[in-house]
């Protein structure tokens, strides 16, 4: 599931299959090859800033097999999206559990992989069945909001050491708010343009996304190269949480030191990125 400053996961908003091809089998007669053909149109993996690196690396190779299962079981695209949302929220809940951090981190990372898988499968099934929809795009976006927010809140409770109030839990809430605001800033560009009678995407392509100020443009390019914003993405964050939990388990520290360092870093990135993203949008031609 998209804008240049986000590492969005794939969803229903994927490109359509070539027109005029009406020979696909019924859902229960579909093969894995059929799903690859109709559910993964040419250029899907090459979409800049829309296809997640994990999708390109391995998940798009796996998803047609699960799409085949989903079609045979009768799942609709939106039902798969609801399952995606549930997996993402469940990951945050599992990470927050007052149990062995290593196991909760492992469970959270697994559920985020399920979330990523379903985020690929729902779009592929939607394209195969020709059931792409505005509602599907909406649900897909909400799923991304909920999953990232849940995981960040879960990390806060993990750093706190359980379900209790404290500075670390509150820091998780701050980071979750920052992640939601970043997505809201991106989505509200489209809202603002629509309310002003403009097209969703500004003219000029990538040039419209660049800040008009040379200094801000260079800062934005440097931040993009460093990829700091990715650590608040669900896939990357789940893997970092697992790595931090492993470090704490190996070192045998009484307190979750590595998890707390990660929580502090994530909160700083979320707050700074919220401000930088807002400045970048205002300094670009996206609102023109």
Buried (B, 14 or more C-beta within 10 A) or exposed (E): BBBBBBBBBBBBBBBEBEEEEEEBEEBEEBEBEBBBBBBBBEEBBEBEBBBBBBBBEEBBBBBBBBBBEBBEEEBBBBBBBBBBBBBBBBBBBBBBBEEEBBEBBBBBBBBBBBBBBBBBBBBBBBBBBEBBEEEBBEBBBEBBBBBBBBBBBBBBBBBBBEEEEBEBBEBBBBBBBBBBBBBEBBEBBBEEBEEEEBEEEBEEEEEBBBBEBEEBBEBBEEBBEEEBBBBBBBBBBBBBBBBBBBBBBEEEEEEBBBBBBBBBBBBBBBBBBBEBBEBBBEBBBBBE
